[in-house]
Amino acid sequence: MSYIKLPAVLLSLLVAVVSYAPPQAPDTASIVARIEGPQSPDRGGYDSYSLREMMDRLGVRGVSIAVIRDFKIHWARAYGIADVSAGTAVDTETLFQAASISKPVAAMAVLRAVQDGRFSLDADINTILTSWKIEQSRWTVTPRSLLSHTSGADDGFGFPGYAPTAALPTIVQILNGEKPSNTGPVLFALPPGSGYKYSGGGVTIMQLAMTDVYAKPYHELLQELVLRPIGMTRSGYEQPLSQERDRNAARAHGTSGQAMGTKWHAYPELAAAGLWTTPTDLAKFAMEIQLSLQGKSNKVLSPEMARQMITPVGVGPFAVGLTIEKRGEGWYFSHGGSNWGFRAQLIAHVSKGYGAAIMTNADRGSTLIDEIIARIASVYNWDSLDKPTIR
């Protein structure tokens, strides 16, 4: 048998090719460790603190996180205490109040109704409502304007919620500002589309319109139209929360991490503030929007209808249900949430398949959330980061 003798230089090149292995992406554990630990370089602020140290300094008892990469949940982790009075730990199944992140989930249900031909997104809302009418406005108010906060609604208040044992007002009583409602009436001061003003009252009008159209309880309707199709199995618009679901629900905590007077407040303004959920379920919601836009997972909305959720209406930062913003070089959809003793944030890239959902059970949770999102963006190299100018 004869052998071909290769030149030494060619032989060394072949050995190099065979032995070369492309650099491996960091494993999940190392990524999580970089987010949890002190930051390097230390740019000031909270960089020198670990996640646990930040929680202690801010009085945030518990936080739950889900991170999206490549249109999938890359990891989910939970930290701290769900209820300081009981000493129960947070896990990734622990329920938190989504607060105003209830609104974009509710908006998806409205868009499904539009897609199914129940009404038009630009119809006069008074032609959809049957149990109550807008009488204070001289202008035509539409579902699109209500869900983008451009309807001219001028209620100017958030919803403080009610003690779990309190008598809850009906939606009509809330809209009229009648007892036992603890807020004033929803009023209209501007022509629709002439300005932007955030209005939980406007979204509550849309809640009533949906129950008028479908003649079903709102929490059942949202399960049918959005939550169940997406697989948001831990989510629900149940208010007040049942004893069974309350077993693994977080407690509301104040600015120093103290337990609030009751475990949580109840919110009959379901569409505006009433969703109980987890970051994992919110991540599923965000991914469904991302994939629906590409025609890859249209469990609730067609690509054309999903696009309504990321298309600004022309005034203010909102599309139908979601804030749209440019961060660095990327376009993102997002929504925050702030209820009594709870803070939350959902953010996702419009097209690149990444994002994060973070929920806390503390009044100072927003500061912690902002820091965690900044760390996630840095580790995953989101295009929200300012890139150096190439000269």
N, C-alpha and C positions, 0 to 999 in steps of 0.2 A: 504494500500500500504506500502510495506517495502522498506527501503533504505539501501544500502551498505555503511557502515561507513569506509572511507579510513583512513589509518594511516596518521598522521599529516605530516610526512616527505614526503610521496608519494604525498599528496595533494599539498604541497608547490612546488614540482617539476612540477606537472601538470600545476599549475598556472604560473610558470616561463616559461614553454614551450609555453603556449598559448599567453603570453604577449610578448614574444621575437620577435623582428623584426630585420632582418639583416640590417647592416649599409647601408644606401643609398649612391649611387654615387653622387658626387657633381652635382648640376644642371648646365645647360649651362650658366646661368647668373653669377654664382659664378666662374666658370672656366674662362669666359671672363674677369671678374673683376680681377682675379689673374694675368692674362697676361697683362692687361692694367695698373695695378697699380705698385708702387715700389715693389721690390722683397725683400723677407725675407727668410733666412738671407741675409744681404747685403754683397756680396762678392767683392764689388768694381765695377769698370767699370761703367756701366749704371744701375746697380741694384737700385740705390736710386731714379731713375727717373721714372715717369709714361710714358706711351706711348706718350701722348700729349707733355710732356716735352722733350722727346727725339726728336720728330719731330721738335720742335722749335729749339733745340740746333743744329740739323744737317741740318736745312734748307730744310726739306722734307715737301713739301706742302700737299701731299696726299698719303694715303696708303690704299690698299684694301687687305683683307685677307679671305681665305677660308681654313677651317680645315677639314680633313678627319678622321673619326673614324669608325671602323667596316665596311669598304667598302662603307660608305655613307658620304655625306657632313654633318658634325655635326653642323657647324655654319659658317656664312659669315658675315663680318662686314666691313664697310668703314669709313675712318676718314679723316678729313681735306678738303682741297681745290683742285678741279680739275684744275682750271685755276685762278692763282692769279690776272691776269689782268681783268678778268670778275667777279671774286668773286663767281664762281659756286662751289657748294659742290660736293664732291665725294660720290657716292652711289655704291652699289654692282653691278649695271649695267653699270657703267662707263667703257669705253674702255681704255685700256693701250696698249702700244707697248710691245709685248713679247720679242722683240729683238731675241737673239739666242735661246730662247725656241721655236722659229719657227722651228728649225732644227729637234728635235725629232718628232714633229707633221708631218713634211715633210717626215721623215724616215718611219713613220708608213704607209704613202701613198705608198712609194716605196715597202715596204714589202707586201702591199696588191697587188700591181702589180705583184710581184714575186709569191705570192700565187695563183693569177689568171692565171699564166703561160705566162705572157707578156715577161719576161726575167728571167735570173738566177741572184742570188745575187753575184755569182762569175764569171759572164761572163765578157769578155773584154768590157769595156764601149764604145770603138770605134765601136763595132758591134751593139750597141744600138743607138748611136747618128747618126743622118742623116744630121743635119744642121750645124755641126761643128765637128772637130776631135781634139783629143789630138795629137799633132805632136812633142811636146818637150820631151816626155818621151820615153825611150828605153825599158820600161817595160810594163807589162800588168796591167792596172789599172781597178779595179772592183767597182761595187756599194758598196760592203761591205767595201772596203778600203776607199772609198770617205766618207762614212757616219760614219766611226769610226776614221777618221783623221789619217789614217795610209797609205794613198795612195802615199806619197812622195811629195805631193803638197807643195810648198815652197813659197806661196804668202806672208805669214807673215804679213798680214794686216787685220784689221776689215773694215767694211763698214761705212763711215761717213754719208751716206745719202745725200739727195738733198732737196733744198727748195721746198715747195709744187708747186710752179709755174715754176720750172726749167724744161728744156728739159731733159727727162730721157733716158739713153742709153738702147739699146737692150741687151739681155743676151750675145750675141756674142761679142758685143762691150766691155762689162764688162770683159769677159774672155780674150779678146785680149788686153785689156788696151787702147782702142781707144776712142777718144772723141765722145760724151761728158762724158764718164766715168771718174770719179775722183780718180780711183785707177789704179795700174799697172796691167800687165798681170798675169794670173795664170800660174806659172811655176812648173816644177817637178825636184827635185834635188836628191831624194833618191829612191831606189827600194821599192816598196810597201811592208809593213810589217816589214821593217828594223828599223823603228823608228816612233815616234808619234810627230806630229806637227799639232796643231789646224789650220784648213783651211776653212774659209768661202767660198773661191774660189772653193774648192772641192765640197762642197754642192751645189754651184751654177751650177756646171757642171751637177749634178744630177737633178737639176731643169730643165735644157734644155733637158736632156734625157727623162724625163717624158712627157714634151710637144711634143717632137718628136714622142714618142711611141703612145700617145693618140690623138694627133692632136687637142688639146683643150687648151684654155687659162688656165694658171696654177691656178688662183684663183677659177675658176669653177671646175677644176679637184679635188682640195683639198676639196671643199664643197662636191663633189660627193663621194669621197673615204673615207674621215675621219670625217669631221666636222658634216655633217648632220647625218650620221649613229650614232654617239656618242651622238648627241643632244647638240652640242656646238653652240647654237643658237645665241650667241652674238659674234661669232668669224668669221674672214675672212682675206684673204690675199689680200685685196683690197688696192692698192697703186697707187696714193694718195687716202686718205680716202674721201668718198663722203660727200657732204655737210650735207645730212641727218644723216649719221652715226657720223659725226663730232660734232653733237649737244650735245652728251653726251660722248665726248672723252676728255681725260686728255691732258693738255698742258705740254710741256717739260719745266723743271726748272733747273737752274744752281746750283753751289755749295753752294750759300748762299740763295737759294730759290727764286732767281729772275727769272722773265719770260725770256725765250730765245728769240732770234731775230724773229723767226717765231714760230707758235704754235707747230709744230713738223716737222721732216724731213720725206721725202718719201724714200722708199727703194725698188727699182726694183728687188733687190736680195731677192726675196720673200721667197724662201726656207730657206735662211740663216738668214733673219732679218725682214721679212715683215708681220708677223702675228699681227693683232689687236685682243685683247681678254680680258677676265676678269679672276680673280682667280677662280671663280666658274666653268667656262668652263675648265680651266686648271686642276682643281680637277677632273672633269668628265673624262678628258683624262687619268690622272693618275689612276683613279679607273678602267677604262676600261682595262688598262694594267694589273693591279692586278687581276681583275676578269678573263680576258682572259687566264692568266697563269694557272688558276684553272679550266678552261673550263666552267665558270659560266656566261660569257657574252662575246660572240665572235661576236660582231657587225661588227668588221673590220678584225681581225686576229684570226686564229686558235691558240690553245695553243702552238703548235710547232713553228709557225711563231712569236708569241709574245715573245717566249723565245729568239729569236735573239736580242731583244731589251735589254735584261739583261745579255747576255752571252758575256763577254769580248773576244776580238778577239786575245788576246795574247800579244799585245804591247800597252802600254798606258792604260788610265783609262776608255776608251770607249767600249761599245758594239755598236750595230747598232743604232746610234742616241742618246744614253743616257750614262751619266757617271754612273759607278757602283763603289760603295765604301762601305767599312766597317766602321761603326761609332759605337764605343763602342762594343757591342755584336751583333749589327744588320747589315744586308745588305740592302742598299738603292739604288734606282735609282734617278737621279736628273739631272737638267740642269739649269744654270743661264742665265740671259740675260742682256745685257748692250748696249743700244742705246743712241743716243744724247738726254740727259735729261730724260732718263727712266732707271730704274733698276728693275729686277724681279728674282724670284727664285721659282722653283718647286722641291719638294723632297717628296718621298714616300717610305715606306717599301716594299721590294720585295714581302713579303708573308703575313704580319700581318694586312693589311687593314687600315693603318693610314698614314698620311702625311699632307702636307700643300702647298698652293700656295699663294705667296705674290707678289704684284706689287706696284711700286711707280712711281711718276712722278718727280724724282729729281736725279741729278748726285751723291748725297751722300746717295742714297737710300740703297746701299748694307750694310752699317754699321747698319742701322735700321733693315733691313731684317734679318741679322745674329742674332741680339738680340731677335727679335720676335720669330724666329725659336727655339732659345735656351729656351725661356720661354715656348713655346708650348711643346717642348720635356720634360721639367721638369714637367709641370702640368699634362701631359698625361702619364708620366713615360715611354717614349720611351726607347727602349733598345740601343739607341745611347749614353745614359748616361753611364759614367764609373761606374761600380758596385764595391763595396768594396770586397776585397778578403776574402773568408771564410777560416778560419784556424781551 
